[in-house]
Amino acid sequence: MHLLTGFRQAAPEDLPALVTQAAKFAGADDMIVHLVDYTQLHLIPLTALDAPSPDTMPVDGTLAGRAFTLSEVHEGTTEAGLRLWVPLLDGTERLGVLEVRTSGASTDELRRGCEHVAALVSAVLVSRRAYGDAVQRTRRRLPMQLAAEILWNLLPPLTYVGRDVAVAAILEPCYDVGGDAFDYAVNGSTLHAAIFDAVGHGITASDVTSLAINAYRNARRSGLDLVDTYRSIDKWISARHPDTWVTAVMLELDTVTGVARKIAAGHPGELLLRSAKLVKSLPAPTAMPLGLGTYGDPLPGVEVESLQPADQILLYTDGVVEARTEDGELFGLDRLVDYVTRALADRLPPPETMRRLIHAILNHQHGRLQDDATAVLVQWQPGTTPTAGSLT
């Protein structure tokens, strides 16, 4: 009980010491929290603020990374004994891994105790991280520009898995993003999902995108339908930023019937995927970009699509397909479709599919994006409540 009280009252920088104390209650010698960085390429130990910079581990090619990517417990041995890697999950959002060191043997009791501690640590990380900067500072391997800081503070978690629907998102470049963002919410039997891409980059673009997201949430929470939501956001951007605009896709999915309705405001057409194959690109655009609505039809066009169970819709910004090498070769729509369908055919969970996709895009440009790249994968899965690791 003393330990539980300590967790509940902990500041973020108190967690390393508390986790060390928790080790003995789980039958282990030591425990260390490793958080995934913003790029989802490295796992970084959470240490006391006055501790020296810790060594990082790559996500790819390590047991710790495998525990993270698959959301499963993995174990290995060292000269000192057994080492367990336990995923840290907030629901289905992947936060990192808990390293467990013990000189004893692997037992079901040990694994259960470590999983209980990992669940508690995950809950504390999420509930207490707003009270200090230790978590955010640990996850950064580069200085974050102000424009990116503004948008990251607005975004929902990268992953959501609910009773009938799953969402997985990516956003790059993590430390210098300016105009791209996404949002989603589940209200009753409706999933609301949107992706925004403001013209330009830097602080001005992030200001415009911030307004678009908040106007979207305000309209949604006020009970406006899809058309009036478009009109409200369009009005606010036109009034506050008359010399710019935002392309967007706003999607509403009925999670009971599988009927999807969407407005594509000057945005690329989303991809409808079924059984790891492309069915079609959905019609786009159906409306003028947000901020330019007065130049088009009074009412934006709404497209309706009926999904089949396990169908996926991929929303993406133009920075995904327009990523290009130094000699001008585009990443392109064909490469995007090929990559995503192969990953889904390999039964990778959507969060891992999206993580690998963004790094394929970065590798195509040798790590330097010329434009923001954002994508959101929505999967309709009626009647199921999968875990992050089993979701396919």
N, C-alpha and C positions, 0 to 999 in steps of 0.2 A: 504493500500500500504506500509506503514511503517513496518507493521508486516511481510509482504511478503519479503520485502528487508532484514529484519533481519534474516529470515530463510535462504535466499539465501547466506548470508554472514557469517552464523553461523559456529563456530567450534563445534565439537561434544558435548563438555561439556556445550555449551550455550543452548542446546535444552531444558533442564528442565525449565529454566526461560522463554524461548520463548513460550513453550507450555502453561505455566501458563497464560501468557499474552493472548494467543489465546482463552482461555476459554470464556472470556466475549464476544468475537465476535461470538461465537457459542451459546450464551445464557446459559452458564454453570458457575458454581462457581469455579471449579478447574479441571485441567487435569493432568494426570501423565502417562508417557511412561513406559511400562513394556516390557523388551526384553526377549526373550526365551533364556535359556542357551544352551550351546553346546550339552548337552545330550537331550534336548527337554523335560525335566522333570519339569523345574521350570521357573517361570516368575519373573524377577528381575527388580525393578524400576531403571530407569536411573536417577542418581542424580548428583549434582555438585561434582567435584573431592574432595573437602574438607569436604563433608558430611559424617556422620557416615555410616557404612555398613547397607544397607537397609534390611528390612524383605523380604523374598521371598514367593511366592505362588506356590503351586503345580499346574501343568497343569491338572492332572487327579483329577476329583471330585470337580472342582470349576467352577463357571460361567465364570470367566476370561479364564480358560483353555478350556471351551467349545467354547467360542468365537474364541480362537486360533485354536483349532483342526478342527472346522467346517467352519472357515472363515465367521462367521455370527455375527451380532450384538446381544448381549444378555443384558438384563437389570434385575436389582433387586432393592430392597429397603432396607434401613438401617434406624436407628433412626434419622439420619441427613437428610434423603431424598432419592432421586433417584440416582442410580449408573448405568451407562452404560459401557459396555465393547465392544470396537470397534476394529476389527482386523486391524493390521498394515501389509499391503501387498505391496511387490515390485513386481508388476505384479501378480504372484501367489506364490511367495516365502513368507513364513510366518515368519515375523520378530518378532512379539509379539502382544501386545494389548495396546490400549489407554484407560485408565480409566477416565471416565467423572463423576464428582460429581456435583449434583445440588439439590437445595431445591425446585425447580419448578416441574412442571408436565412433563410427557413424551409427546412430540408432534412430528409430522412429521418434522416440521421445525428444532427442536433440533437435531433429528437424522441426518437429511441432513447436518446440520452445523458441527456436530461431524465427520461425514464420510468425509467431505471435509477437515477438519483439519487432520484427520488420513491419508488421501491420501497425503497431503502436508508433514506431518511428515515422512511418509515412504520414500518419494522421497528424503527428506533431509538426512535421516539416511543413505541411500545408496550412495548418491552423496558426502556427507561430511565425511563419516566415515574413508576415507583414509587419512584425514588431521589431525587425532589425534587418541588416543588410548582409548577414553572413552567408545566407543561401545564394542570393543573387551574385555576390562577389565571388563565391567559390565557383559558380558555373561559368564565369567569364574568363576566357583565355586571352582576350584582346579588349582594349577600351571600347565601350559602346557609345556611339554617337547619340546626341540628344534626340534626333528624329526617331531612331530605333527605340530608345528608352520610352518615348511617349507611346509608341504603338505596342510594344511588348506589354506595357502596363494595362493596355486595353483588351488584349486578346484572351479568349477563353483557353482552357487546356487544349493541347494538340490532339488529344484522344478522348473520345466518349464512346462507351458501349452501353446501350440500354436494352430494354426488353425486346424491342422490335427493330432497332436501328443502331448503326454504328457510324462514327465519324472519325476520320483521321486527316490531319492537316500538316502542311509544311510551309515554312517561310524562310527565304534567304534573300540577300546576305544578312545573317543574324545581327551583325554589329553595325550595319549601315543601311538597313532598310528604310525607305522613306514613304513610298506611295502605296504599297500593297498592304492588305490586311484581310482578315476573314472574321466571321462571327457565326455562331449557331446557338440555338436554344431548343429545348424540348418542352412543349406546353401541351399537356394532355396527350392526345393522339396526333399531334402535329409537330414535325421537325421543321424548324426554320433554319435555313443555312444561307449564307451570303459571302461573296468575295468581292473586294473593292480594289480598284487600281486608279489612283489619282495621277493626273498628268504631272510629269516632273519628278524631282527627287529632293531629298533633304528636308529641312524643317518646314518649308512651305507646303510640300506635298503631304507631310505627316499631319499638319494642321487640318488640311482639307479632308484627309482620310479619317482623322479623328472625329471631325464634324459628321461625316457620312455614317460612321459606326454608331455614334450617339443618337443621330436622328433616326437611324434604322431601329435601334433599341426602343427609343421613345415611341415611335409609331407602332411597333410590335406590342409594346406593353400597354398602349392605349387602345388596343383591339382593332387597329385599322387593317383592312384587307390588303392584298398584295398590290393592287392598283393604287390605293390611297397611300400606301407606304412609299411607293415610288414617287408619287406626287409630292409627298411631304419632304422627302430627302432632296428631291430636285429643287423644291422651293427654297430650302435652307441654303443649299450650296450656291444657287443663283443669287440669293440675297447677300450672303456673307463673302463669297468669293466669285464675283461676276466674271472674272477673266480666266476661269479655269473650269475643268469638268472632271468627272469620275466615271470610268466604265465599271460595270458591276453585273453580277448575276445574283438574283434573289430567288430562292427556291423554297417552296412549301411542300412537304411530303406528308400525306396522310399515312401514318404508320399502321393503320388497320387495313385499308383498302389497297395501298400501294400506288395511289394516284398522286402524281407529282405535277405541280403547277409552278411555272417560273417566268420571270421577266429577265431578258438579257439586254441590258442597257449598253449598247455599243460594245459588247464583249464577245470573245470567241465562243463558239458553240460548245457546250459540254459534251462529254463522251458517255454514251450509254453502253455499259459492259455487261455481258451475260455469259456465264460458264467460261470465264477467262478469254472471251472473244469480244471484239468490237461489234456491236449491233449497228450503231449509227452515231453520227454527230447530231445533236439536237439543234433545231432551227435557231439561228441567231444572225444579227441582232433582232430583237422584237420591239425595241424602243431606243430613243436617243440617249446618249450618256447623261448621267445625272448632272444637273446644272445647265443642260441644253434642251430640256424638255419642251420649252416654249417654242422651239424651232421645229417640232415634230407634230404628230397627231395629238389631240387633246388627251386621249387615253392610250396608255402603253399597251402593246400586244402581250397577251398571256398565253403561253404554250402549255398544253396539257399532255402528259405522257403516263400511261398505265404500266407500272413495273410488274415483273414477275419476282417471286421469292428468290432472294440472294442476288438480285440485280444490283449493280453499282453505277453511280453517276459520278464522273470526275469533273469537277470545276477547276479551271486553271486560268492564270493570267498569261498575257502574251509573252512575258519574260521567260516562260517555260519553253515554248516552242521556238522563240527567237534567239535563244542562247546560241552563240556562234563561236567557232574557233578563230584563231588569228587569220587564217586564210579564208574566212567567210562562210564555212560550212555550218549550216543551221542544225540545231538539235532536231527541230522539225516535228511535225505531227506524226509521221510514220514511226519515227524512233520512239516518241512518247508512247504511242499505242503498243508497239512491240515490247517495250520495257515493262509496262504495267501488266499487259496480258501474260507475259512470261512469269512475272512475279506471282500473279494470282494463280496461274496454273501450277506453280510450285507450292501453292497453299501457304504462302507467307501471310501472316496476319496483316491487315491493312496498315496499322502503324509502321510496321517494318517495311512494307512495300513502299510507303511514302518516304521513309527515311532513306532507303536505298535509291529511290528515284531522284531525290534532290542531290544526292552525292554523285549520281551519274551525270546530272546536268552540270554540276560544278566541275567534275572531271573533264567534261566536254570542253569547258572553257578554261581548263587548267587552274581552277580554283578562284577565278575572278569573273563574277557575273557583271555584264554590262547593264543589266536591268534587274529589278526585283523579280523574283520568281516565287509564286505562291500557288498552291493547289490544295483542294479539299476533296476527299473521297467519301462519298455517302453510300452506305450499303443498307438495303432493306432486307430484314431477316425476321419475318413475322413468326411469333410464337416461340422465340428462342431467347435465352439469356446466357450467351457465351461468356467465357472469361477472356481476358486480353490475350492469353497465350493460345487459346483454342480457336479464336475467331478466324475464319477463313472466308 
